[in-house]
Amino acid sequence: MVGFDNGNEKERNLDGEPVANINPNLSATADITTAATLSDNLGIGFMGSSKKAPFDIPESVAIQMIGQPNPTGLPNSDVVRPWVNGQDITRRWSEFWIIDFPPNTTLEQAARYAAPFNYSETNVKTERAKNKRAVYRERWWIHAEPRPEMRSHLVKYNRFIVTPTVSKHRIFDWQRHPFLPDQQLITFARCDDYFFGLVHSRFHETWSLAQGTQVRERESGFRYTPTSCFENFPLPRPTPAQEAAIAAAAKELNELRERWLNPPEWTETRVLEFPGSVNGPWSRYVDPKTADAKTGVGTVRYPRIEPRDADCAAKLRKRTLTNLYNERPAWLDLAHKKLDAAVAAAYGWPAELSDEQILERVLALNLERATEEAKAAKIKRPRGSRAKREDEML
């Protein structure tokens, strides 16, 4: 129950305890609702692609598609790729792929990929015809919100970071091309272990939990968005040694988790081969020796980690990040503490701060950085009409 008065009431209680002040977000410590967006954090975090129609397909269908030829000579792998959503991160990959015509693809261009186009025309077009938005109906072969800005940033890197929009544990994970992230994932256009360590630290987790919104009961998790949880999170300014320490701790954490998720004793690497374009989503895996100079099409050799046998597959199904963080074994806890200590040193803060102290310090740093940016903006203000008039007067 939330109670209001006309301002005369001097006593305030929150969760049954007397407090000096109650903030708009129903907290009594740092008023994090006053945090400002920081320009240094813009253009990094993005929501994944929103399809609004059944473009996703089972792997068996996808593999058939990418093996089929077209009269145009174009490989279907240009528009068929693995797909990953939030549950694929917290659990295990569901082995679904997706038909993904790039955002500016015309109908005529899409039709050059016969099997993916025919599938979309049969399964997607009728669904989109029911949509209230005209642009979704008219451009039915394109994802509703394909996030071109996200794509243009992610394509620069060989890997990128993702976190589910909603999850019980705030987990960050690495993904690689050609995987296409779904709208239930927030992606970060960074490929360095240092940044991975910052967002996976306790400092960012505490901040994002406080800034996010709770979904039903607490066990269902919190919603994470770039605007409310990251763009206002001030990053440290470390020395080279501090940055290296964070990167090393983050890399170790990821390697330990990956070995637990996919033990080499239970898995093996198998290579999937099919035609692909040197400029397509599979470009990193096209064997240059096989590429045709005229068409730009060669052989994709895509290495995948797979279970050794059915028994291993059954055991691997239980190896999920949710199960791992529910259990939180000692090795995982120690790895996170090592990372947190490295990040704390970069901020110049004690490692053992309470959640309330973290929020207070992060907010103070946010406001400090916002003031710095405001001052810098005044010094470097754009050459607008007023500045021009002042120059003319002089």
C-alpha positions in Angstrom: 0.0 0.0 0.0 1.3 3.5 -0.9 0.0 6.4 1.2 0.2 10.2 0.4 -0.5 13.3 2.5 -0.5 17.0 1.9 3.1 17.4 3.2 2.2 18.0 6.9 3.1 14.5 8.0 6.6 14.5 9.4 6.9 10.7 10.1 7.5 8.4 7.2 7.6 4.6 7.2 8.8 2.3 4.5 8.5 -1.5 4.8 7.5 -1.1 8.4 10.6 0.9 9.3 10.8 4.7 10.0 12.8 6.6 7.4 13.8 10.2 6.8 12.6 10.3 3.2 10.8 8.2 0.6 11.9 8.5 -3.0 9.7 8.2 -6.1 10.9 4.7 -6.7 9.9 3.7 -3.1 13.4 3.6 -1.8 14.8 5.5 1.2 18.5 5.8 0.3 19.9 7.2 -2.9 17.3 8.7 -5.2 18.5 6.9 -8.3 15.5 8.3 -10.3 17.6 11.5 -10.6 20.3 9.7 -12.5 21.2 11.3 -15.9 21.9 9.7 -19.3 25.6 9.8 -20.0 26.7 10.4 -23.6 29.7 8.0 -23.3 27.3 5.2 -22.9 25.2 5.9 -26.0 25.4 3.8 -29.1 26.4 0.6 -27.3 23.3 -1.2 -26.0 20.5 -2.1 -28.3 17.3 -4.2 -28.3 17.4 -7.2 -30.6 15.3 -7.8 -33.8 11.5 -8.0 -33.4 9.9 -10.2 -36.0 6.1 -10.0 -35.3 5.6 -13.1 -37.4 6.8 -16.8 -37.6 10.1 -16.3 -39.3 11.8 -18.7 -36.9 12.3 -22.2 -38.2 13.6 -25.5 -36.8 17.3 -26.3 -37.6 16.3 -29.3 -39.8 14.3 -27.0 -42.1 17.1 -24.4 -42.1 19.8 -26.9 -43.1 17.6 -28.1 -46.0 17.1 -24.4 -47.1 20.8 -23.5 -47.0 21.7 -26.5 -49.1 19.2 -25.7 -51.9 20.4 -23.8 -55.0 18.8 -20.8 -56.6 18.6 -19.9 -60.4 20.3 -16.6 -59.4 23.3 -18.4 -58.0 22.7 -16.7 -54.6 23.1 -18.9 -51.6 20.1 -19.1 -49.2 22.5 -18.7 -46.3 22.5 -15.0 -47.1 19.0 -14.8 -45.5 19.0 -17.9 -43.1 20.9 -17.9 -39.9 20.8 -19.2 -36.3 18.5 -17.3 -33.9 18.9 -16.7 -30.2 16.4 -15.4 -27.6 16.4 -14.8 -23.9 15.6 -18.4 -22.9 18.4 -19.6 -25.1 20.8 -17.7 -22.9 19.3 -18.8 -19.5 18.7 -22.3 -20.6 20.3 -24.0 -23.7 20.1 -23.0 -27.3 16.8 -24.3 -28.7 18.4 -25.0 -32.1 16.0 -22.6 -34.0 17.1 -20.6 -36.9 15.5 -17.6 -38.6 14.7 -16.3 -42.1 16.2 -12.8 -42.1 16.0 -10.6 -45.1 18.1 -7.5 -44.5 16.1 -4.3 -43.6 16.3 -2.7 -47.0 15.5 -5.8 -49.1 12.9 -5.2 -51.7 10.3 -7.8 -52.6 12.1 -8.5 -55.9 15.4 -9.1 -54.1 13.8 -11.3 -51.5 12.2 -13.5 -54.2 15.7 -14.4 -55.5 16.0 -16.7 -52.5 13.3 -19.2 -53.5 13.0 -21.5 -50.5 13.1 -18.9 -47.7 10.8 -16.6 -49.7 8.3 -19.3 -50.4 8.3 -20.3 -46.7 7.7 -16.7 -45.7 5.0 -16.1 -48.2 3.1 -19.2 -46.9 3.7 -18.7 -43.2 4.4 -15.0 -42.6 2.4 -13.0 -45.1 -1.0 -14.2 -43.8 0.0 -13.4 -40.2 1.2 -10.0 -41.1 -2.0 -9.3 -43.0 -3.7 -9.2 -39.6 -1.4 -6.6 -38.2 -2.8 -3.1 -37.5 0.3 -1.3 -38.7 0.4 -0.7 -42.4 4.2 -0.8 -42.7 4.2 -4.3 -41.2 1.5 -5.5 -43.6 3.2 -3.9 -46.7 6.7 -5.1 -45.9 5.7 -8.5 -44.7 8.9 -10.2 -45.7 11.0 -8.0 -43.4 11.1 -8.3 -39.6 8.8 -5.8 -38.0 11.6 -4.0 -36.2 14.9 -5.3 -37.7 17.1 -2.8 -35.7 19.4 -1.6 -38.5 21.3 0.5 -36.0 22.1 -2.6 -33.9 23.2 -4.5 -37.0 25.5 -1.7 -38.2 27.2 -1.7 -34.8 27.5 -5.4 -34.2 28.9 -6.2 -37.6 32.1 -4.5 -36.7 33.0 -7.1 -34.1 33.6 -10.9 -34.2 31.6 -11.3 -31.0 29.2 -9.2 -28.9 27.6 -9.3 -25.5 24.0 -10.1 -24.7 21.7 -10.2 -21.6 18.1 -11.2 -21.4 15.6 -8.4 -21.0 14.0 -10.5 -18.2 15.7 -13.1 -16.1 16.0 -14.3 -12.5 19.7 -13.7 -12.5 21.3 -10.8 -14.4 23.5 -12.9 -16.7 25.7 -11.6 -19.5 27.0 -13.9 -22.2 29.0 -13.8 -25.4 27.5 -14.5 -28.8 29.1 -14.6 -32.2 28.0 -14.0 -35.8 25.9 -15.3 -37.6 23.6 -15.5 -34.6 20.8 -13.0 -34.7 19.6 -11.7 -31.3 15.8 -11.5 -30.7 14.0 -8.6 -29.0 14.1 -10.5 -25.7 17.9 -9.8 -25.6 19.7 -6.6 -25.1 22.9 -6.6 -27.1 26.1 -4.6 -26.5 28.4 -3.6 -29.4 31.6 -4.4 -27.5 34.0 -7.3 -28.0 36.5 -6.8 -25.1 36.8 -8.8 -21.9 37.2 -5.5 -20.0 33.7 -4.3 -20.8 32.2 -7.8 -20.2 33.7 -7.6 -16.7 32.2 -4.2 -16.0 28.6 -5.1 -16.9 28.9 -8.5 -15.1 30.2 -6.9 -11.9 28.2 -6.6 -8.8 28.2 -2.8 -9.1 26.4 -2.9 -12.5 24.1 -5.7 -11.3 23.1 -3.8 -8.2 22.4 -0.6 -10.2 20.5 -2.4 -13.0 18.3 -4.3 -10.4 17.4 -1.0 -8.7 16.7 0.7 -12.0 14.9 -2.1 -13.7 11.2 -3.1 -13.1 10.2 -6.2 -11.3 8.2 -8.8 -13.3 5.4 -10.2 -11.1 7.0 -12.0 -8.1 10.7 -11.5 -7.4 11.6 -15.0 -8.6 10.4 -14.1 -12.2 13.2 -11.6 -12.5 13.7 -8.0 -13.4 13.4 -6.2 -16.8 16.6 -4.7 -18.2 16.7 -1.9 -20.7 19.7 0.0 -22.1 18.1 3.4 -21.3 17.2 2.7 -17.6 20.0 0.3 -16.6 23.1 1.1 -18.7 23.0 4.5 -20.4 23.0 6.1 -16.9 25.7 3.8 -15.4 29.0 5.6 -15.0 32.0 3.4 -16.0 35.3 3.7 -14.2 38.3 5.3 -15.6 41.0 2.7 -14.9 44.7 2.7 -15.2 46.1 0.2 -17.8 46.9 -2.2 -15.1 43.4 -2.0 -13.6 41.8 -2.5 -17.0 44.0 -5.6 -17.6 43.0 -7.0 -14.2 39.3 -6.6 -15.0 39.8 -8.2 -18.4 41.7 -11.2 -17.0 39.1 -11.8 -14.3 36.2 -11.6 -16.8 38.0 -13.9 -19.2 38.6 -16.4 -16.5 34.9 -16.3 -15.4 33.7 -16.9 -18.9 36.1 -19.7 -19.5 35.1 -21.5 -16.3 31.4 -21.1 -17.1 31.9 -22.4 -20.7 33.8 -25.5 -19.5 30.9 -26.2 -17.1 28.3 -25.6 -19.8 30.0 -27.7 -22.4 32.6 -30.0 -20.9 35.0 -31.3 -23.5 34.5 -34.8 -22.1 30.9 -34.6 -23.3 31.2 -32.6 -26.5 33.1 -32.5 -29.7 33.4 -30.0 -32.6 31.7 -30.8 -35.9 31.9 -28.7 -39.0 28.8 -27.8 -41.0 29.5 -27.1 -44.7 27.2 -25.2 -47.2 27.4 -22.4 -49.8 27.8 -18.8 -48.5 28.7 -15.3 -49.6 31.9 -13.6 -48.7 29.9 -10.5 -47.8 27.0 -12.3 -46.1 26.2 -13.1 -42.4 28.5 -16.2 -42.6 31.5 -14.3 -44.1 33.8 -15.1 -41.2 33.5 -18.8 -42.0 33.7 -18.8 -45.8 36.9 -20.6 -46.9 38.7 -18.0 -49.1 40.2 -20.7 -51.2 36.8 -21.8 -52.3 35.3 -18.3 -53.0 34.5 -17.6 -56.7 36.0 -14.2 -57.7 33.0 -13.3 -59.9 30.0 -14.4 -57.6 31.7 -14.0 -54.2 30.2 -17.4 -53.2 32.3 -20.0 -51.5 32.1 -22.8 -49.0 31.1 -22.1 -45.4 32.9 -24.3 -42.9 31.1 -23.6 -39.6 32.5 -25.3 -36.5 29.8 -26.3 -33.9 30.1 -27.8 -30.4 27.7 -30.8 -30.2 27.1 -33.6 -27.7 29.3 -36.7 -28.3 26.3 -39.0 -28.0 22.7 -39.3 -26.7 23.8 -39.9 -23.2 26.0 -36.7 -23.2 23.1 -34.8 -24.8 20.8 -35.8 -21.9 23.4 -34.7 -19.3 24.0 -31.4 -21.1 20.3 -30.4 -21.0 20.7 -29.8 -17.3 23.8 -27.6 -17.8 22.1 -24.2 -18.0 23.2 -20.8 -16.7 20.0 -20.6 -14.6 20.8 -23.9 -12.9 24.4 -22.8 -12.5 23.5 -19.5 -10.8 20.8 -21.1 -8.7 23.4 -23.5 -7.3 26.3 -20.9 -7.4 29.1 -23.3 -6.6 32.2 -22.0 -4.8 34.3 -21.7 -7.9 31.7 -19.5 -9.5 31.3 -17.3 -6.4 35.0 -16.9 -6.1 35.4 -16.0 -9.8 32.7 -13.3 -9.4 34.4 -12.0 -6.2 37.7 -11.7 -8.0 36.0 -9.8 -10.8 34.2 -7.5 -8.3 37.4 -6.7 -6.5 39.1 -5.7 -9.8 36.2 -3.5 -10.7 36.1 -1.9 -7.2 39.8 -1.1 -7.5 39.2 0.7 -10.8 36.5 2.8 -9.2 38.7 3.4 -6.1 36.1 1.9 -3.8 36.2 -0.8 -1.2 35.2 -4.2 -2.5 32.8 -5.0 0.3 30.1 -2.3 0.0 26.5 -2.9 0.8 23.9 -2.5 -2.0 22.8 0.8 -0.5 26.4 2.1 -0.5 26.9 1.0 -4.1 23.8 2.9 -5.2 24.8 6.0 -3.4 28.3 5.9 -4.9 27.2 5.1 -8.4 24.5 7.9 -8.3 27.1 10.4 -7.0 29.5 9.4 -9.8 26.6 9.6 -12.4 25.7 13.2 -11.3 29.4 14.2 -11.3 29.9 12.8 -14.9 26.7 14.5 -16.0 28.0 17.8 -14.7 31.3 17.3 -16.6 29.4 16.6 -19.8 27.2 19.7 -19.4 30.2 21.9 -18.9 32.0 20.3 -21.9 28.8 20.8 -24.0 28.9 24.6 -23.2 32.5 24.8 -24.3 31.9 22.8 -27.4 28.4 24.1 -28.2 27.4 23.7 -31.9 27.8 26.6 -34.2 24.1 27.6 -34.3 22.4 30.7 -35.4 22.9 32.5 -32.0 26.7 31.8 -32.1 26.8 33.1 -35.7 25.0 36.3 -34.7 27.4 36.8 -31.9 30.4 36.4 -34.3 28.8 38.9 -36.6 28.4 41.4 -33.8 32.1 41.1 -32.9 
